[in-house]
Amino acid sequence: MLTTEEFFQKLRWHDWYYYYSDDYEVYKRGHSERGELEMMCRESELFATMFSDYLAFVNACITSGPEQDEVPLPKLEDYL
């Protein structure tokens, strides 16, 4: 199983916007990575919380723009 730090890095580097891509390979890779992240969330309640928090941040950015303050960018320190 991954450490909290390793999982956080996976969340940080995941292409959260893959589904907007016109390139099927980019979409397929992003979809596969998201599935892997979701499977890891089943192993750990903390990972599930981290995923949910990061997804909330990304969704807020999509609807409000990157300058939004409604949902703060998750930090690793929040989960240690």
mmCIF file of the N, C-alpha and C atoms, coordinates in Angstrom:
data_MODEL
# 
_entry.id   MODEL 
# 
loop_
_atom_site.group_PDB 
_atom_site.id 
_atom_site.type_symbol 
_atom_site.label_atom_id 
_atom_site.label_alt_id 
_atom_site.label_comp_id 
_atom_site.label_asym_id 
_atom_site.label_entity_id 
_atom_site.label_seq_id 
_atom_site.pdbx_PDB_ins_code 
_atom_site.Cartn_x 
_atom_site.Cartn_y 
_atom_site.Cartn_z 
_atom_site.occupancy 
_atom_site.B_iso_or_equiv 
_atom_site.pdbx_formal_charge 
_atom_site.auth_seq_id 
_atom_site.auth_comp_id 
_atom_site.auth_asym_id 
_atom_site.auth_atom_id 
_atom_site.pdbx_PDB_model_num 
ATOM 1   N N  . MET A 1 1  ? 0.845   -1.187 0.000   1.00 0.00 ? 1  MET A N  1 
ATOM 2   C CA . MET A 1 1  ? 0.000   0.000  0.000   1.00 0.00 ? 1  MET A CA 1 
ATOM 3   C C  . MET A 1 1  ? 0.887   1.246  0.000   1.00 0.00 ? 1  MET A C  1 
ATOM 4   N N  . LEU A 1 2  ? 0.403   2.272  -0.636  1.00 0.00 ? 2  LEU A N  1 
ATOM 5   C CA . LEU A 1 2  ? 1.142   3.527  -0.715  1.00 0.00 ? 2  LEU A CA 1 
ATOM 6   C C  . LEU A 1 2  ? 1.138   4.266  0.619   1.00 0.00 ? 2  LEU A C  1 
ATOM 7   N N  . THR A 1 3  ? 2.129   5.107  0.796   1.00 0.00 ? 3  THR A N  1 
ATOM 8   C CA . THR A 1 3  ? 2.126   6.000  1.948   1.00 0.00 ? 3  THR A CA 1 
ATOM 9   C C  . THR A 1 3  ? 1.185   7.169  1.650   1.00 0.00 ? 3  THR A C  1 
ATOM 10  N N  . THR A 1 4  ? 0.852   7.909  2.675   1.00 0.00 ? 4  THR A N  1 
ATOM 11  C CA . THR A 1 4  ? 0.020   9.099  2.505   1.00 0.00 ? 4  THR A CA 1 
ATOM 12  C C  . THR A 1 4  ? 0.688   10.079 1.552   1.00 0.00 ? 4  THR A C  1 
ATOM 13  N N  . GLU A 1 5  ? 1.996   10.242 1.677   1.00 0.00 ? 5  GLU A N  1 
ATOM 14  C CA . GLU A 1 5  ? 2.739   11.161 0.821   1.00 0.00 ? 5  GLU A CA 1 
ATOM 15  C C  . GLU A 1 5  ? 2.691   10.705 -0.639  1.00 0.00 ? 5  GLU A C  1 
ATOM 16  N N  . GLU A 1 6  ? 2.855   9.422  -0.871  1.00 0.00 ? 6  GLU A N  1 
ATOM 17  C CA . GLU A 1 6  ? 2.830   8.902  -2.242  1.00 0.00 ? 6  GLU A CA 1 
ATOM 18  C C  . GLU A 1 6  ? 1.451   9.069  -2.870  1.00 0.00 ? 6  GLU A C  1 
ATOM 19  N N  . PHE A 1 7  ? 0.414   8.795  -2.103  1.00 0.00 ? 7  PHE A N  1 
ATOM 20  C CA . PHE A 1 7  ? -0.936  8.951  -2.635  1.00 0.00 ? 7  PHE A CA 1 
ATOM 21  C C  . PHE A 1 7  ? -1.223  10.420 -2.929  1.00 0.00 ? 7  PHE A C  1 
ATOM 22  N N  . PHE A 1 8  ? -0.797  11.304 -2.047  1.00 0.00 ? 8  PHE A N  1 
ATOM 23  C CA . PHE A 1 8  ? -1.008  12.731 -2.274  1.00 0.00 ? 8  PHE A CA 1 
ATOM 24  C C  . PHE A 1 8  ? -0.324  13.175 -3.564  1.00 0.00 ? 8  PHE A C  1 
ATOM 25  N N  . GLN A 1 9  ? 0.881   12.680 -3.813  1.00 0.00 ? 9  GLN A N  1 
ATOM 26  C CA . GLN A 1 9  ? 1.585   13.023 -5.058  1.00 0.00 ? 9  GLN A CA 1 
ATOM 27  C C  . GLN A 1 9  ? 0.817   12.518 -6.278  1.00 0.00 ? 9  GLN A C  1 
ATOM 28  N N  . LYS A 1 10 ? 0.231   11.342 -6.182  1.00 0.00 ? 10 LYS A N  1 
ATOM 29  C CA . LYS A 1 10 ? -0.579  10.822 -7.286  1.00 0.00 ? 10 LYS A CA 1 
ATOM 30  C C  . LYS A 1 10 ? -1.773  11.741 -7.546  1.00 0.00 ? 10 LYS A C  1 
ATOM 31  N N  . LEU A 1 11 ? -2.401  12.224 -6.480  1.00 0.00 ? 11 LEU A N  1 
ATOM 32  C CA . LEU A 1 11 ? -3.509  13.161 -6.645  1.00 0.00 ? 11 LEU A CA 1 
ATOM 33  C C  . LEU A 1 11 ? -3.019  14.465 -7.279  1.00 0.00 ? 11 LEU A C  1 
ATOM 34  N N  . ARG A 1 12 ? -1.909  14.933 -6.807  1.00 0.00 ? 12 ARG A N  1 
ATOM 35  C CA . ARG A 1 12 ? -1.356  16.200 -7.284  1.00 0.00 ? 12 ARG A CA 1 
ATOM 36  C C  . ARG A 1 12 ? -1.014  16.149 -8.766  1.00 0.00 ? 12 ARG A C  1 
ATOM 37  N N  . TRP A 1 13 ? -0.484  15.033 -9.232  1.00 0.00 ? 13 TRP A N  1 
ATOM 38  C CA . TRP A 1 13 ? -0.017  14.929 -10.617 1.00 0.00 ? 13 TRP A CA 1 
ATOM 39  C C  . TRP A 1 13 ? -1.039  14.322 -11.564 1.00 0.00 ? 13 TRP A C  1 
ATOM 40  N N  . HIS A 1 14 ? -2.162  13.877 -11.033 1.00 0.00 ? 14 HIS A N  1 
ATOM 41  C CA . HIS A 1 14 ? -3.203  13.317 -11.894 1.00 0.00 ? 14 HIS A CA 1 
ATOM 42  C C  . HIS A 1 14 ? -3.741  14.399 -12.825 1.00 0.00 ? 14 HIS A C  1 
ATOM 43  N N  . ASP A 1 15 ? -4.036  14.022 -14.068 1.00 0.00 ? 15 ASP A N  1 
ATOM 44  C CA . ASP A 1 15 ? -4.642  14.948 -15.034 1.00 0.00 ? 15 ASP A CA 1 
ATOM 45  C C  . ASP A 1 15 ? -6.146  14.975 -14.779 1.00 0.00 ? 15 ASP A C  1 
ATOM 46  N N  . TRP A 1 16 ? -6.568  15.871 -13.921 1.00 0.00 ? 16 TRP A N  1 
ATOM 47  C CA . TRP A 1 16 ? -7.976  15.955 -13.534 1.00 0.00 ? 16 TRP A CA 1 
ATOM 48  C C  . TRP A 1 16 ? -8.866  16.420 -14.685 1.00 0.00 ? 16 TRP A C  1 
ATOM 49  N N  . TYR A 1 17 ? -8.263  16.956 -15.725 1.00 0.00 ? 17 TYR A N  1 
ATOM 50  C CA . TYR A 1 17 ? -9.033  17.504 -16.849 1.00 0.00 ? 17 TYR A CA 1 
ATOM 51  C C  . TYR A 1 17 ? -8.980  16.605 -18.077 1.00 0.00 ? 17 TYR A C  1 
ATOM 52  N N  . TYR A 1 18 ? -8.601  15.347 -17.900 1.00 0.00 ? 18 TYR A N  1 
ATOM 53  C CA . TYR A 1 18 ? -8.439  14.417 -19.013 1.00 0.00 ? 18 TYR A CA 1 
ATOM 54  C C  . TYR A 1 18 ? -9.704  14.295 -19.868 1.00 0.00 ? 18 TYR A C  1 
ATOM 55  N N  . TYR A 1 19 ? -10.865 14.402 -19.241 1.00 0.00 ? 19 TYR A N  1 
ATOM 56  C CA . TYR A 1 19 ? -12.119 14.187 -19.973 1.00 0.00 ? 19 TYR A CA 1 
ATOM 57  C C  . TYR A 1 19 ? -12.447 15.330 -20.920 1.00 0.00 ? 19 TYR A C  1 
ATOM 58  N N  . TYR A 1 20 ? -11.684 16.422 -20.864 1.00 0.00 ? 20 TYR A N  1 
ATOM 59  C CA . TYR A 1 20 ? -11.865 17.521 -21.810 1.00 0.00 ? 20 TYR A CA 1 
ATOM 60  C C  . TYR A 1 20 ? -10.978 17.371 -23.045 1.00 0.00 ? 20 TYR A C  1 
ATOM 61  N N  . SER A 1 21 ? -10.115 16.390 -23.047 1.00 0.00 ? 21 SER A N  1 
ATOM 62  C CA . SER A 1 21 ? -9.160  16.226 -24.134 1.00 0.00 ? 21 SER A CA 1 
ATOM 63  C C  . SER A 1 21 ? -9.825  15.698 -25.401 1.00 0.00 ? 21 SER A C  1 
ATOM 64  N N  . ASP A 1 22 ? -9.354  16.205 -26.534 1.00 0.00 ? 22 ASP A N  1 
ATOM 65  C CA . ASP A 1 22 ? -9.789  15.692 -27.831 1.00 0.00 ? 22 ASP A CA 1 
ATOM 66  C C  . ASP A 1 22 ? -8.977  14.471 -28.235 1.00 0.00 ? 22 ASP A C  1 
ATOM 67  N N  . ASP A 1 23 ? -7.895  14.232 -27.535 1.00 0.00 ? 23 ASP A N  1 
ATOM 68  C CA . ASP A 1 23 ? -7.003  13.104 -27.830 1.00 0.00 ? 23 ASP A CA 1 
ATOM 69  C C  . ASP A 1 23 ? -7.481  11.887 -27.038 1.00 0.00 ? 23 ASP A C  1 
ATOM 70  N N  . TYR A 1 24 ? -7.901  10.856 -27.750 1.00 0.00 ? 24 TYR A N  1 
ATOM 71  C CA . TYR A 1 24 ? -8.431  9.677  -27.087 1.00 0.00 ? 24 TYR A CA 1 
ATOM 72  C C  . TYR A 1 24 ? -7.400  9.020  -26.175 1.00 0.00 ? 24 TYR A C  1 
ATOM 73  N N  . GLU A 1 25 ? -6.121  9.033  -26.564 1.00 0.00 ? 25 GLU A N  1 
ATOM 74  C CA . GLU A 1 25 ? -5.082  8.414  -25.723 1.00 0.00 ? 25 GLU A CA 1 
ATOM 75  C C  . GLU A 1 25 ? -4.944  9.148  -24.392 1.00 0.00 ? 25 GLU A C  1 
ATOM 76  N N  . VAL A 1 26 ? -5.034  10.458 -24.425 1.00 0.00 ? 26 VAL A N  1 
ATOM 77  C CA . VAL A 1 26 ? -4.977  11.255 -23.186 1.00 0.00 ? 26 VAL A CA 1 
ATOM 78  C C  . VAL A 1 26 ? -6.182  10.917 -22.320 1.00 0.00 ? 26 VAL A C  1 
ATOM 79  N N  . TYR A 1 27 ? -7.351  10.854 -22.942 1.00 0.00 ? 27 TYR A N  1 
ATOM 80  C CA . TYR A 1 27 ? -8.567  10.502 -22.208 1.00 0.00 ? 27 TYR A CA 1 
ATOM 81  C C  . TYR A 1 27 ? -8.436  9.114  -21.590 1.00 0.00 ? 27 TYR A C  1 
ATOM 82  N N  . LYS A 1 28 ? -7.995  8.149  -22.393 1.00 0.00 ? 28 LYS A N  1 
ATOM 83  C CA . LYS A 1 28 ? -7.891  6.767  -21.926 1.00 0.00 ? 28 LYS A CA 1 
ATOM 84  C C  . LYS A 1 28 ? -6.916  6.651  -20.752 1.00 0.00 ? 28 LYS A C  1 
ATOM 85  N N  . ARG A 1 29 ? -5.770  7.323  -20.848 1.00 0.00 ? 29 ARG A N  1 
ATOM 86  C CA . ARG A 1 29 ? -4.772  7.286  -19.770 1.00 0.00 ? 29 ARG A CA 1 
ATOM 87  C C  . ARG A 1 29 ? -5.334  7.931  -18.501 1.00 0.00 ? 29 ARG A C  1 
ATOM 88  N N  . GLY A 1 30 ? -5.970  9.082  -18.653 1.00 0.00 ? 30 GLY A N  1 
ATOM 89  C CA . GLY A 1 30 ? -6.550  9.764  -17.494 1.00 0.00 ? 30 GLY A CA 1 
ATOM 90  C C  . GLY A 1 30 ? -7.653  8.960  -16.843 1.00 0.00 ? 30 GLY A C  1 
ATOM 91  N N  . HIS A 1 31 ? -8.490  8.335  -17.662 1.00 0.00 ? 31 HIS A N  1 
ATOM 92  C CA . HIS A 1 31 ? -9.582  7.517  -17.146 1.00 0.00 ? 31 HIS A CA 1 
ATOM 93  C C  . HIS A 1 31 ? -9.031  6.315  -16.373 1.00 0.00 ? 31 HIS A C  1 
ATOM 94  N N  . SER A 1 32 ? -7.992  5.702  -16.911 1.00 0.00 ? 32 SER A N  1 
ATOM 95  C CA . SER A 1 32 ? -7.364  4.557  -16.255 1.00 0.00 ? 32 SER A CA 1 
ATOM 96  C C  . SER A 1 32 ? -6.737  4.966  -14.924 1.00 0.00 ? 32 SER A C  1 
ATOM 97  N N  . GLU A 1 33 ? -6.016  6.100  -14.918 1.00 0.00 ? 33 GLU A N  1 
ATOM 98  C CA . GLU A 1 33 ? -5.389  6.582  -13.686 1.00 0.00 ? 33 GLU A CA 1 
ATOM 99  C C  . GLU A 1 33 ? -6.441  6.907  -12.633 1.00 0.00 ? 33 GLU A C  1 
ATOM 100 N N  . ARG A 1 34 ? -7.544  7.509  -13.060 1.00 0.00 ? 34 ARG A N  1 
ATOM 101 C CA . ARG A 1 34 ? -8.597  7.835  -12.092 1.00 0.00 ? 34 ARG A CA 1 
ATOM 102 C C  . ARG A 1 34 ? -9.179  6.559  -11.489 1.00 0.00 ? 34 ARG A C  1 
ATOM 103 N N  . GLY A 1 35 ? -9.363  5.540  -12.316 1.00 0.00 ? 35 GLY A N  1 
ATOM 104 C CA . GLY A 1 35 ? -9.846  4.264  -11.810 1.00 0.00 ? 35 GLY A CA 1 
ATOM 105 C C  . GLY A 1 35 ? -8.899  3.677  -10.776 1.00 0.00 ? 35 GLY A C  1 
ATOM 106 N N  . GLU A 1 36 ? -7.593  3.793  -11.024 1.00 0.00 ? 36 GLU A N  1 
ATOM 107 C CA . GLU A 1 36 ? -6.599  3.302  -10.066 1.00 0.00 ? 36 GLU A CA 1 
ATOM 108 C C  . GLU A 1 36 ? -6.685  4.079  -8.757  1.00 0.00 ? 36 GLU A C  1 
ATOM 109 N N  . LEU A 1 37 ? -6.833  5.399  -8.859  1.00 0.00 ? 37 LEU A N  1 
ATOM 110 C CA . LEU A 1 37 ? -6.962  6.222  -7.649  1.00 0.00 ? 37 LEU A CA 1 
ATOM 111 C C  . LEU A 1 37 ? -8.197  5.810  -6.852  1.00 0.00 ? 37 LEU A C  1 
ATOM 112 N N  . GLU A 1 38 ? -9.307  5.604  -7.550  1.00 0.00 ? 38 GLU A N  1 
ATOM 113 C CA . GLU A 1 38 ? -10.537 5.228  -6.869  1.00 0.00 ? 38 GLU A CA 1 
ATOM 114 C C  . GLU A 1 38 ? -10.407 3.856  -6.203  1.00 0.00 ? 38 GLU A C  1 
ATOM 115 N N  . MET A 1 39 ? -9.683  2.937  -6.828  1.00 0.00 ? 39 MET A N  1 
ATOM 116 C CA . MET A 1 39 ? -9.461  1.621  -6.208  1.00 0.00 ? 39 MET A CA 1 
ATOM 117 C C  . MET A 1 39 ? -8.625  1.769  -4.942  1.00 0.00 ? 39 MET A C  1 
ATOM 118 N N  . MET A 1 40 ? -7.633  2.647  -4.961  1.00 0.00 ? 40 MET A N  1 
ATOM 119 C CA . MET A 1 40 ? -6.801  2.875  -3.778  1.00 0.00 ? 40 MET A CA 1 
ATOM 120 C C  . MET A 1 40 ? -7.636  3.463  -2.642  1.00 0.00 ? 40 MET A C  1 
ATOM 121 N N  . CYS A 1 41 ? -8.651  4.236  -2.998  1.00 0.00 ? 41 CYS A N  1 
ATOM 122 C CA . CYS A 1 41 ? -9.527  4.838  -1.984  1.00 0.00 ? 41 CYS A CA 1 
ATOM 123 C C  . CYS A 1 41 ? -10.320 3.777  -1.231  1.00 0.00 ? 41 CYS A C  1 
ATOM 124 N N  . ARG A 1 42 ? -10.550 2.639  -1.851  1.00 0.00 ? 42 ARG A N  1 
ATOM 125 C CA . ARG A 1 42 ? -11.273 1.561  -1.183  1.00 0.00 ? 42 ARG A CA 1 
ATOM 126 C C  . ARG A 1 42 ? -10.423 0.901  -0.107  1.00 0.00 ? 42 ARG A C  1 
ATOM 127 N N  . GLU A 1 43 ? -9.103  1.084  -0.201  1.00 0.00 ? 43 GLU A N  1 
ATOM 128 C CA . GLU A 1 43 ? -8.184  0.485  0.766   1.00 0.00 ? 43 GLU A CA 1 
ATOM 129 C C  . GLU A 1 43 ? -8.025  1.325  2.020   1.00 0.00 ? 43 GLU A C  1 
ATOM 130 N N  . SER A 1 44 ? -8.348  2.623  1.913   1.00 0.00 ? 44 SER A N  1 
ATOM 131 C CA . SER A 1 44 ? -8.052  3.528  3.016   1.00 0.00 ? 44 SER A CA 1 
ATOM 132 C C  . SER A 1 44 ? -9.079  4.647  3.087   1.00 0.00 ? 44 SER A C  1 
ATOM 133 N N  . GLU A 1 45 ? -9.653  4.815  4.255   1.00 0.00 ? 45 GLU A N  1 
ATOM 134 C CA . GLU A 1 45 ? -10.596 5.914  4.465   1.00 0.00 ? 45 GLU A CA 1 
ATOM 135 C C  . GLU A 1 45 ? -9.897  7.266  4.309   1.00 0.00 ? 45 GLU A C  1 
ATOM 136 N N  . LEU A 1 46 ? -8.647  7.344  4.741   1.00 0.00 ? 46 LEU A N  1 
ATOM 137 C CA . LEU A 1 46 ? -7.883  8.586  4.590   1.00 0.00 ? 46 LEU A CA 1 
ATOM 138 C C  . LEU A 1 46 ? -7.694  8.906  3.115   1.00 0.00 ? 46 LEU A C  1 
ATOM 139 N N  . PHE A 1 47 ? -7.348  7.914  2.296   1.00 0.00 ? 47 PHE A N  1 
ATOM 140 C CA . PHE A 1 47 ? -7.184  8.137  0.859   1.00 0.00 ? 47 PHE A CA 1 
ATOM 141 C C  . PHE A 1 47 ? -8.496  8.607  0.241   1.00 0.00 ? 47 PHE A C  1 
ATOM 142 N N  . ALA A 1 48 ? -9.602  8.030  0.677   1.00 0.00 ? 48 ALA A N  1 
ATOM 143 C CA . ALA A 1 48 ? -10.907 8.432  0.155   1.00 0.00 ? 48 ALA A CA 1 
ATOM 144 C C  . ALA A 1 48 ? -11.197 9.897  0.494   1.00 0.00 ? 48 ALA A C  1 
ATOM 145 N N  . THR A 1 49 ? -10.849 10.300 1.696   1.00 0.00 ? 49 THR A N  1 
ATOM 146 C CA . THR A 1 49 ? -11.032 11.697 2.098   1.00 0.00 ? 49 THR A CA 1 
ATOM 147 C C  . THR A 1 49 ? -10.139 12.615 1.274   1.00 0.00 ? 49 THR A C  1 
ATOM 148 N N  . MET A 1 50 ? -8.896  12.215 1.094   1.00 0.00 ? 50 MET A N  1 
ATOM 149 C CA . MET A 1 50 ? -7.964  13.021 0.300   1.00 0.00 ? 50 MET A CA 1 
ATOM 150 C C  . MET A 1 50 ? -8.470  13.181 -1.136  1.00 0.00 ? 50 MET A C  1 
ATOM 151 N N  . PHE A 1 51 ? -8.936  12.082 -1.720  1.00 0.00 ? 51 PHE A N  1 
ATOM 152 C CA . PHE A 1 51 ? -9.453  12.106 -3.087  1.00 0.00 ? 51 PHE A CA 1 
ATOM 153 C C  . PHE A 1 51 ? -10.658 13.045 -3.169  1.00 0.00 ? 51 PHE A C  1 
ATOM 154 N N  . SER A 1 52 ? -11.566 12.897 -2.229  1.00 0.00 ? 52 SER A N  1 
ATOM 155 C CA . SER A 1 52 ? -12.771 13.724 -2.210  1.00 0.00 ? 52 SER A CA 1 
ATOM 156 C C  . SER A 1 52 ? -12.434 15.210 -2.081  1.00 0.00 ? 52 SER A C  1 
ATOM 157 N N  . ASP A 1 53 ? -11.499 15.529 -1.200  1.00 0.00 ? 53 ASP A N  1 
ATOM 158 C CA . ASP A 1 53 ? -11.088 16.919 -1.012  1.00 0.00 ? 53 ASP A CA 1 
ATOM 159 C C  . ASP A 1 53 ? -10.443 17.487 -2.273  1.00 0.00 ? 53 ASP A C  1 
ATOM 160 N N  . TYR A 1 54 ? -9.587  16.698 -2.916  1.00 0.00 ? 54 TYR A N  1 
ATOM 161 C CA . TYR A 1 54 ? -8.916  17.171 -4.125  1.00 0.00 ? 54 TYR A CA 1 
ATOM 162 C C  . TYR A 1 54 ? -9.926  17.336 -5.253  1.00 0.00 ? 54 TYR A C  1 
ATOM 163 N N  . LEU A 1 55 ? -10.854 16.406 -5.365  1.00 0.00 ? 55 LEU A N  1 
ATOM 164 C CA . LEU A 1 55 ? -11.884 16.502 -6.399  1.00 0.00 ? 55 LEU A CA 1 
ATOM 165 C C  . LEU A 1 55 ? -12.762 17.732 -6.178  1.00 0.00 ? 55 LEU A C  1 
ATOM 166 N N  . ALA A 1 56 ? -13.095 18.024 -4.939  1.00 0.00 ? 56 ALA A N  1 
ATOM 167 C CA . ALA A 1 56 ? -13.891 19.221 -4.631  1.00 0.00 ? 56 ALA A CA 1 
ATOM 168 C C  . ALA A 1 56 ? -13.146 20.481 -5.058  1.00 0.00 ? 56 ALA A C  1 
ATOM 169 N N  . PHE A 1 57 ? -11.836 20.517 -4.820  1.00 0.00 ? 57 PHE A N  1 
ATOM 170 C CA . PHE A 1 57 ? -11.032 21.659 -5.231  1.00 0.00 ? 57 PHE A CA 1 
ATOM 171 C C  . PHE A 1 57 ? -11.041 21.804 -6.750  1.00 0.00 ? 57 PHE A C  1 
ATOM 172 N N  . VAL A 1 58 ? -10.816 20.701 -7.451  1.00 0.00 ? 58 VAL A N  1 
ATOM 173 C CA . VAL A 1 58 ? -10.780 20.738 -8.926  1.00 0.00 ? 58 VAL A CA 1 
ATOM 174 C C  . VAL A 1 58 ? -12.134 21.189 -9.470  1.00 0.00 ? 58 VAL A C  1 
ATOM 175 N N  . ASN A 1 59 ? -13.206 20.644 -8.931  1.00 0.00 ? 59 ASN A N  1 
ATOM 176 C CA . ASN A 1 59 ? -14.535 21.032 -9.401  1.00 0.00 ? 59 ASN A CA 1 
ATOM 177 C C  . ASN A 1 59 ? -14.817 22.505 -9.134  1.00 0.00 ? 59 ASN A C  1 
ATOM 178 N N  . ALA A 1 60 ? -14.350 23.023 -8.014  1.00 0.00 ? 60 ALA A N  1 
ATOM 179 C CA . ALA A 1 60 ? -14.523 24.448 -7.715  1.00 0.00 ? 60 ALA A CA 1 
ATOM 180 C C  . ALA A 1 60 ? -13.739 25.294 -8.701  1.00 0.00 ? 60 ALA A C  1 
ATOM 181 N N  . CYS A 1 61 ? -12.561 24.843 -9.081  1.00 0.00 ? 61 CYS A N  1 
ATOM 182 C CA . CYS A 1 61 ? -11.759 25.566 -10.075 1.00 0.00 ? 61 CYS A CA 1 
ATOM 183 C C  . CYS A 1 61 ? -12.462 25.590 -11.423 1.00 0.00 ? 61 CYS A C  1 
ATOM 184 N N  . ILE A 1 62 ? -13.095 24.489 -11.786 1.00 0.00 ? 62 ILE A N  1 
ATOM 185 C CA . ILE A 1 62 ? -13.795 24.412 -13.068 1.00 0.00 ? 62 ILE A CA 1 
ATOM 186 C C  . ILE A 1 62 ? -14.962 25.386 -13.090 1.00 0.00 ? 62 ILE A C  1 
ATOM 187 N N  . THR A 1 63 ? -15.705 25.456 -12.010 1.00 0.00 ? 63 THR A N  1 
ATOM 188 C CA . THR A 1 63 ? -16.901 26.293 -11.993 1.00 0.00 ? 63 THR A CA 1 
ATOM 189 C C  . THR A 1 63 ? -16.613 27.752 -11.654 1.00 0.00 ? 63 THR A C  1 
ATOM 190 N N  . SER A 1 64 ? -15.556 27.995 -10.862 1.00 0.00 ? 64 SER A N  1 
ATOM 191 C CA . SER A 1 64 ? -15.286 29.365 -10.405 1.00 0.00 ? 64 SER A CA 1 
ATOM 192 C C  . SER A 1 64 ? -13.983 29.939 -10.920 1.00 0.00 ? 64 SER A C  1 
ATOM 193 N N  . GLY A 1 65 ? -13.130 29.130 -11.506 1.00 0.00 ? 65 GLY A N  1 
ATOM 194 C CA . GLY A 1 65 ? -11.825 29.585 -11.971 1.00 0.00 ? 65 GLY A CA 1 
ATOM 195 C C  . GLY A 1 65 ? -10.755 29.335 -10.934 1.00 0.00 ? 65 GLY A C  1 
ATOM 196 N N  . PRO A 1 66 ? -9.482  29.356 -11.358 1.00 0.00 ? 66 PRO A N  1 
ATOM 197 C CA . PRO A 1 66 ? -8.377  29.022 -10.453 1.00 0.00 ? 66 PRO A CA 1 
ATOM 198 C C  . PRO A 1 66 ? -8.180  30.008 -9.306  1.00 0.00 ? 66 PRO A C  1 
ATOM 199 N N  . GLU A 1 67 ? -8.752  31.201 -9.405  1.00 0.00 ? 67 GLU A N  1 
ATOM 200 C CA . GLU A 1 67 ? -8.586  32.191 -8.337  1.00 0.00 ? 67 GLU A CA 1 
ATOM 201 C C  . GLU A 1 67 ? -9.612  32.010 -7.235  1.00 0.00 ? 67 GLU A C  1 
ATOM 202 N N  . GLN A 1 68 ? -10.461 31.014 -7.372  1.00 0.00 ? 68 GLN A N  1 
ATOM 203 C CA . GLN A 1 68 ? -11.539 30.801 -6.406  1.00 0.00 ? 68 GLN A CA 1 
ATOM 204 C C  . GLN A 1 68 ? -10.981 30.574 -5.009  1.00 0.00 ? 68 GLN A C  1 
ATOM 205 N N  . ASP A 1 69 ? -11.753 30.990 -4.016  1.00 0.00 ? 69 ASP A N  1 
ATOM 206 C CA . ASP A 1 69 ? -11.357 30.822 -2.618  1.00 0.00 ? 69 ASP A CA 1 
ATOM 207 C C  . ASP A 1 69 ? -12.332 29.942 -1.849  1.00 0.00 ? 69 ASP A C  1 
ATOM 208 N N  . GLU A 1 70 ? -13.366 29.443 -2.526  1.00 0.00 ? 70 GLU A N  1 
ATOM 209 C CA . GLU A 1 70 ? -14.385 28.658 -1.839  1.00 0.00 ? 70 GLU A CA 1 
ATOM 210 C C  . GLU A 1 70 ? -13.830 27.362 -1.264  1.00 0.00 ? 70 GLU A C  1 
ATOM 211 N N  . VAL A 1 71 ? -13.044 26.666 -2.064  1.00 0.00 ? 71 VAL A N  1 
ATOM 212 C CA . VAL A 1 71 ? -12.485 25.379 -1.646  1.00 0.00 ? 71 VAL A CA 1 
ATOM 213 C C  . VAL A 1 71 ? -10.965 25.490 -1.749  1.00 0.00 ? 71 VAL A C  1 
ATOM 214 N N  . PRO A 1 72 ? -10.270 25.444 -0.626  1.00 0.00 ? 72 PRO A N  1 
ATOM 215 C CA . PRO A 1 72 ? -8.808  25.612 -0.674  1.00 0.00 ? 72 PRO A CA 1 
ATOM 216 C C  . PRO A 1 72 ? -8.115  24.392 -1.284  1.00 0.00 ? 72 PRO A C  1 
ATOM 217 N N  . LEU A 1 73 ? -6.964  24.650 -1.880  1.00 0.00 ? 73 LEU A N  1 
ATOM 218 C CA . LEU A 1 73 ? -6.135  23.581 -2.406  1.00 0.00 ? 73 LEU A CA 1 
ATOM 219 C C  . LEU A 1 73 ? -5.683  22.696 -1.252  1.00 0.00 ? 73 LEU A C  1 
ATOM 220 N N  . PRO A 1 74 ? -5.977  21.409 -1.316  1.00 0.00 ? 74 PRO A N  1 
ATOM 221 C CA . PRO A 1 74 ? -5.538  20.516 -0.241  1.00 0.00 ? 74 PRO A CA 1 
ATOM 222 C C  . PRO A 1 74 ? -4.008  20.500 -0.126  1.00 0.00 ? 74 PRO A C  1 
ATOM 223 N N  . LYS A 1 75 ? -3.539  20.394 1.085   1.00 0.00 ? 75 LYS A N  1 
ATOM 224 C CA . LYS A 1 75 ? -2.099  20.322 1.361   1.00 0.00 ? 75 LYS A CA 1 
ATOM 225 C C  . LYS A 1 75 ? -1.816  19.021 2.076   1.00 0.00 ? 75 LYS A C  1 
ATOM 226 N N  . LEU A 1 76 ? -0.656  18.460 1.826   1.00 0.00 ? 76 LEU A N  1 
ATOM 227 C CA . LEU A 1 76 ? -0.275  17.204 2.461   1.00 0.00 ? 76 LEU A CA 1 
ATOM 228 C C  . LEU A 1 76 ? -0.368  17.306 3.977   1.00 0.00 ? 76 LEU A C  1 
ATOM 229 N N  . GLU A 1 77 ? 0.018   18.439 4.522   1.00 0.00 ? 77 GLU A N  1 
ATOM 230 C CA . GLU A 1 77 ? 0.003   18.633 5.973   1.00 0.00 ? 77 GLU A CA 1 
ATOM 231 C C  . GLU A 1 77 ? -1.390  18.421 6.575   1.00 0.00 ? 77 GLU A C  1 
ATOM 232 N N  . ASP A 1 78 ? -2.424  18.625 5.754   1.00 0.00 ? 78 ASP A N  1 
ATOM 233 C CA . ASP A 1 78 ? -3.804  18.462 6.222   1.00 0.00 ? 78 ASP A CA 1 
ATOM 234 C C  . ASP A 1 78 ? -4.110  17.008 6.600   1.00 0.00 ? 78 ASP A C  1 
ATOM 235 N N  . TYR A 1 79 ? -3.279  16.074 6.122   1.00 0.00 ? 79 TYR A N  1 
ATOM 236 C CA . TYR A 1 79 ? -3.592  14.660 6.270   1.00 0.00 ? 79 TYR A CA 1 
ATOM 237 C C  . TYR A 1 79 ? -2.563  13.892 7.090   1.00 0.00 ? 79 TYR A C  1 
ATOM 238 N N  . LEU A 1 80 ? -1.567  14.581 7.593   1.00 0.00 ? 80 LEU A N  1 
ATOM 239 C CA . LEU A 1 80 ? -0.533  13.902 8.383   1.00 0.00 ? 80 LEU A CA 1 
ATOM 240 C C  . LEU A 1 80 ? -0.840  13.968 9.868   1.00 0.00 ? 80 LEU A C  1 
# 
